[in-house]
């Protein structure tokens, strides 16, 4: 059996959620022993980065050169699959090529384009119309990170529920944990000019992350707490960033950092007063895992995927009520015992999740197909 994997997302330099998921799944799949005759092929537009390119026996890389930004997936990757088809083609990042005829397995991380069409660009909507419906219809198996995403697919597409498999995602225990690099803490905080205490958000700065409401809620803290912590926003700008930036400029105590390498991000998590994830919609919530693993209390929107992660391990708020977000932020500031409880509960809960488990379940699907 030959399993082909689109490694283009995993091979990106500055990774965010989907790219990290792709990367970790490939790295964990490498650790699973293969039977005689089984092999993996990684497809990418550029040569694989150093760690991705460390390939075990029965793994190989296929670099498919093509002009940058010129439909690599839809033309070059499709042509490779057509002429040298694997038995199974797995896409951990986005959708398979539109005309792909190879038996495909792919992950749907969320269906945000259905719920928030006004919060996505025309390009994203075009991708949704052309790729999503066909990919779902033609897939041999669809992987989703939560029961919420499975339910959403079944409500919006006419497919069998047996076609969808829920596999929870994981986190990197080696990178996100309680071990502190005491020599570098002050250096990292000084590098980004961060003053403690601070609330932390990590993710792409887009409309659907609900950052305008979070910033407004943070500004209201002035009325009830004169010593409010700063709000630190870590992540790259995305669709709707201009509106978020306007709100940032109108308020004090908001610090925008941009992208931070994972080795430094661990320290940014560990030194935070709390992590806040106010999203209007998510398919899952990898930053919540990272925060819990680093011993940080978590505040988050009361949406179904986050409840699946942990009902008692997260301090929830109504993401549409600014006053409620403010009150929960103030509660975290005032209540030391609550912070301790959330940290302890989060560390216990996080033991149930790992990329190793995710990869093992994924491998079972490949073998069964």
NORQUI-V875092 format. One record per residue. N is the residue number from 0. RES is the residue in three letters. PHI is phi in degrees with one decimal (NA if undefined). PSI is psi as a letter, one per 20 degrees, with the letter a starting at -180 (* if undefined). Layout:
BEGIN
n: <N,N>
res: <RES,RES>
phi: <PHI,PHI>
psi: <PSI,PSI>
END
This chain:
BEGIN
n: <0,1,2,3,4,5,6,7,8,9,10,11,12,13,14,15,16,17,18,19,20,21,22,23,24,25,26,27,28,29,30,31,32,33,34,35,36,37,38,39,40,41,42,43,44,45,46,47,48,49,50,51,52,53,54,55,56,57,58,59,60,61,62,63,64,65,66,67,68,69,70,71,72,73,74,75,76,77,78,79,80,81,82,83,84,85,86,87,88,89,90,91,92,93,94,95,96,97,98,99,100,101,102,103,104,105,106,107,108,109,110,111,112,113,114,115,116,117,118,119,120,121,122,123,124,125,126,127,128,129,130,131,132,133,134,135,136,137,138,139,140,141,142,143,144,145,146,147,148,149,150,151,152,153,154,155,156,157,158,159,160,161,162,163,164,165,166,167,168,169,170,171,172,173,174,175,176,177,178,179,180,181,182,183,184,185,186,187,188,189,190,191,192,193,194,195,196,197,198,199,200,201,202,203,204,205,206,207,208,209,210,211,212,213,214,215,216,217,218,219,220,221,222,223,224,225,226,227,228,229,230,231,232,233,234,235,236,237,238,239,240,241,242,243,244,245,246,247,248,249,250,251,252,253,254,255,256,257,258,259,260,261,262,263,264,265,266,267,268,269,270,271,272,273,274,275,276,277,278,279,280,281,282,283,284,285,286,287,288,289,290,291,292,293,294,295,296,297,298,299,300,301,302,303,304,305,306,307,308,309,310,311,312,313,314,315,316,317,318,319,320,321,322,323,324,325,326,327,328,329,330,331,332,333,334,335,336,337,338,339,340,341,342,343,344,345,346,347,348,349,350,351,352,353,354,355,356,357,358,359,360,361,362,363,364,365,366,367,368>
res: <UNK,UNK,UNK,UNK,UNK,UNK,UNK,UNK,UNK,UNK,UNK,UNK,UNK,UNK,UNK,UNK,UNK,UNK,UNK,UNK,UNK,UNK,UNK,UNK,UNK,UNK,UNK,UNK,UNK,UNK,UNK,UNK,UNK,UNK,UNK,UNK,UNK,UNK,UNK,UNK,UNK,UNK,UNK,UNK,UNK,UNK,UNK,UNK,UNK,UNK,UNK,UNK,UNK,UNK,UNK,UNK,UNK,UNK,UNK,UNK,UNK,UNK,UNK,UNK,UNK,UNK,UNK,UNK,UNK,UNK,UNK,UNK,UNK,UNK,UNK,UNK,UNK,UNK,UNK,UNK,UNK,UNK,UNK,UNK,UNK,UNK,UNK,UNK,UNK,UNK,UNK,UNK,UNK,UNK,UNK,UNK,UNK,UNK,UNK,UNK,UNK,UNK,UNK,UNK,UNK,UNK,UNK,UNK,UNK,UNK,UNK,UNK,UNK,UNK,UNK,UNK,UNK,UNK,UNK,UNK,UNK,UNK,UNK,UNK,UNK,UNK,UNK,UNK,UNK,UNK,UNK,UNK,UNK,UNK,UNK,UNK,UNK,UNK,UNK,UNK,UNK,UNK,UNK,UNK,UNK,UNK,UNK,UNK,UNK,UNK,UNK,UNK,UNK,UNK,UNK,UNK,UNK,UNK,UNK,UNK,UNK,UNK,UNK,UNK,UNK,UNK,UNK,UNK,UNK,UNK,UNK,UNK,UNK,UNK,UNK,UNK,UNK,UNK,UNK,UNK,UNK,UNK,UNK,UNK,UNK,UNK,UNK,UNK,UNK,UNK,UNK,UNK,UNK,UNK,UNK,UNK,UNK,UNK,UNK,UNK,UNK,UNK,UNK,UNK,UNK,UNK,UNK,UNK,UNK,UNK,UNK,UNK,UNK,UNK,UNK,UNK,UNK,UNK,UNK,UNK,UNK,UNK,UNK,UNK,UNK,UNK,UNK,UNK,UNK,UNK,UNK,UNK,UNK,UNK,UNK,UNK,UNK,UNK,UNK,UNK,UNK,UNK,UNK,UNK,UNK,UNK,UNK,UNK,UNK,UNK,UNK,UNK,UNK,UNK,UNK,UNK,UNK,UNK,UNK,UNK,UNK,UNK,UNK,UNK,UNK,UNK,UNK,UNK,UNK,UNK,UNK,UNK,UNK,UNK,UNK,UNK,UNK,UNK,UNK,UNK,UNK,UNK,UNK,UNK,UNK,UNK,UNK,UNK,UNK,UNK,UNK,UNK,UNK,UNK,UNK,UNK,UNK,UNK,UNK,UNK,UNK,UNK,UNK,UNK,UNK,UNK,UNK,UNK,UNK,UNK,UNK,UNK,UNK,UNK,UNK,UNK,UNK,UNK,UNK,UNK,UNK,UNK,UNK,UNK,UNK,UNK,UNK,UNK,UNK,UNK,UNK,UNK,UNK,UNK,UNK,UNK,UNK,UNK,UNK,UNK,UNK,UNK,UNK,UNK,UNK,UNK,UNK,UNK,UNK,UNK,UNK,UNK,UNK,UNK,UNK,UNK,UNK,UNK,UNK,UNK,UNK,UNK,UNK,UNK,UNK,UNK,UNK,UNK,UNK>
phi: <NA,-110.7,-113.1,-95.3,-129.4,-74.8,-99.0,-64.3,-73.0,-63.8,-88.9,-69.6,-72.6,-101.0,-87.3,-119.9,-47.8,-63.7,-64.7,-66.2,-57.1,-59.4,-61.1,-67.5,-63.6,-63.1,-64.5,-77.5,-61.4,-60.7,-82.1,-86.8,-61.0,-104.9,-77.8,-57.6,95.9,-86.8,-156.9,-113.9,-127.7,-100.2,-101.3,-150.1,-82.2,-121.9,-57.6,-66.0,-62.2,-52.2,-73.3,-65.9,-82.5,-83.2,-102.4,-70.8,-59.3,69.8,-119.6,-144.9,-109.5,-122.0,-87.8,-106.1,-65.8,-168.0,-55.3,-56.6,68.6,-113.9,54.1,-56.5,-63.8,-75.2,-112.5,-69.2,-66.2,-57.2,-62.5,-64.5,-66.0,-70.4,-89.0,-133.5,-70.7,-76.4,-73.4,-135.5,-116.0,-112.8,-117.8,-82.6,-98.3,-126.6,-99.4,-67.2,-54.8,-55.7,-98.2,-60.9,-114.1,-73.8,-57.8,-118.7,-126.1,-148.9,-100.7,-101.2,-74.4,-166.6,-123.3,-59.2,-66.1,-75.7,-83.8,-130.0,-62.2,-76.4,-105.2,-133.8,-75.7,-61.3,-61.6,-64.6,-65.4,-62.7,-61.1,-59.7,-64.5,-77.8,-100.7,-60.6,-64.1,-66.9,-62.1,-63.7,-66.6,-89.0,-62.8,-76.9,-154.1,-116.5,-100.2,-130.3,-89.0,-155.9,-68.3,-61.9,-66.5,-60.0,-60.6,-63.4,-63.0,-65.3,-75.8,-114.5,-135.7,-87.9,-138.4,-74.0,-66.5,-68.6,-75.6,-108.9,-121.7,-85.0,-131.2,-64.1,-85.7,-129.7,-151.6,-89.6,-66.1,-75.4,-98.0,-119.9,-161.0,-88.4,-68.4,-106.1,-94.4,-59.4,-71.4,-104.3,-55.9,-66.0,-61.9,-69.4,-63.9,-68.8,-56.4,-100.7,54.8,-101.2,-110.8,-87.2,-80.9,-153.2,-85.7,-127.0,-121.0,-129.2,157.7,-67.9,-84.0,-130.4,-58.6,-70.7,-78.3,65.9,-72.7,-61.9,-64.7,-64.0,-64.5,-63.8,-63.9,-63.6,-66.8,-69.4,-59.5,-56.8,-76.1,-119.1,-150.2,-70.2,-110.2,-65.8,-70.4,-67.9,-113.1,-103.6,-108.1,-113.0,154.1,-84.6,-62.1,-137.0,-63.6,87.4,-62.6,-57.8,-65.5,-65.2,-62.1,-60.1,-69.9,-61.1,-67.8,-83.7,-127.0,-93.1,82.2,-103.8,-117.4,-100.9,-102.0,90.5,-76.9,-124.0,-58.4,-60.1,-65.1,-89.0,-62.4,-54.9,-66.1,-61.9,-62.9,-58.5,-89.4,-76.2,-68.3,-162.7,-102.1,-121.9,-128.2,-95.1,-54.8,-76.1,-153.9,-148.6,-86.5,-154.5,173.6,-58.4,-60.2,-64.2,-58.0,-61.3,-65.4,-58.6,-64.0,-88.9,74.3,-119.0,-64.0,-117.7,-111.3,-156.3,-59.3,-87.9,-117.7,-56.0,-61.3,-71.6,-65.3,-63.3,-67.3,180.0,-72.2,-99.6,-97.1,-127.6,-90.2,-91.0,-143.8,-75.7,-66.9,-95.1,-110.8,-60.9,-60.5,-67.5,-59.8,-59.2,-62.2,-70.9,-63.7,-65.9,-61.2,-64.0,-64.0,-82.4,-103.1,-66.1,-64.9,-63.9,-59.7,-61.7,-61.7,-65.2,-63.9,-62.6,-66.1,-64.0,-64.6,-71.7,-66.3,-66.5,-65.5,-82.6,-122.5,-163.0,-67.8,-61.4,-62.4,-59.9,-65.8,-64.1,-67.3,-65.8,-62.9,-60.1,-64.8,-57.4,-65.6,-69.5,-73.0>
psi: <p,p,o,q,p,o,j,h,g,h,i,q,g,n,q,a,g,g,g,g,g,g,g,h,g,g,h,h,h,h,i,p,q,q,q,p,i,q,r,q,p,p,p,q,h,r,q,q,r,g,h,h,j,n,p,r,q,j,q,r,p,o,o,n,q,q,p,p,j,m,l,g,g,h,f,g,g,g,h,g,h,g,h,m,p,r,h,p,p,p,o,i,f,c,q,r,q,g,j,p,i,q,p,q,p,r,p,o,h,r,l,h,h,g,h,m,h,i,j,q,r,h,g,h,h,g,g,g,g,h,g,g,g,g,g,g,g,i,q,h,q,p,p,q,i,q,h,g,h,g,g,g,g,h,h,i,q,n,r,q,h,i,i,p,p,p,o,q,r,b,r,o,h,h,h,o,a,i,p,p,n,h,h,i,g,h,g,g,h,h,g,j,l,p,p,q,r,q,q,p,p,p,r,p,n,r,g,i,i,k,h,g,h,g,g,g,h,h,h,i,h,h,h,i,o,i,l,q,q,r,o,p,o,o,r,q,q,b,p,j,h,g,h,g,h,g,h,g,h,i,q,q,j,p,p,p,h,b,p,p,q,h,h,h,h,g,h,h,g,h,i,q,g,q,p,p,n,k,q,h,p,q,h,c,m,h,h,g,g,g,g,g,h,j,l,p,q,p,p,r,q,m,q,g,h,h,h,h,g,o,h,i,i,q,o,q,q,o,i,i,o,g,h,h,g,g,h,h,g,h,g,h,g,h,n,h,h,g,g,g,g,h,g,g,h,g,h,g,h,i,i,i,p,q,h,g,g,g,h,g,h,g,h,h,g,g,h,h,*>
END
